[in-house]
Amino acid sequence: MNEEQSDPTLAIGGSKVETEFGNSLPEDIASNEEIAELKTIQRTIPELVQQYEKTIEELEGVQEELASLPSIWPTEARRITSGFGNRTHPVTKETSLHAGLDIAGPYRSEIYATADGRVTFAGNHGTYGNFIRINHPNEYQSQYGHMTELLDDYGQEVKKR
């Protein structure tokens, strides 16, 4: 470097095309068509974000509906001892409609809410013994009887497992 040349910069070159993106692209990299396409994409982004947010809201609504729909098995036990329909009542020995499903499990088996809801009865209920009724937001009800111990109380909110 001679005495007249104190700046180490060798040269400055190139030209720039200003864009709406707040930065610039060299002309030899971005054609006018590409810049126009980027501007179109930039204009559509807010609409796409709005559509995405609306879709997320709709999916959350569907998730809430599914959570309040009784749709899971209420225990790890799998042995059905009495199904729906007419049967001889085990206590009265009379034929009557059995409007439920009896599931036998090991002593102190955990029992789960089959859907989100509110406990509307928790206590002793005649031949059902310890009994819980859950009202779900969609007008369904779940009932559980013959339990060793009640862990939920009247008015309590419960969640699907």
Secondary structure, 3 states (H helix, E strand, C coil): CCCCCCCCCCCCCCCEEECCCCCEEECCCCCHHHHHHHHHHHHHHHHHHHHHHHHHHHHHHHHHHHHCCCCCCCECCCEEEECCEEEECCCCCCEEEECCCEEECCCCCCECCCCCEEEEEEEECHHHCEEEEEECCCCCEEEEEEECCCCCCCCCEECCC
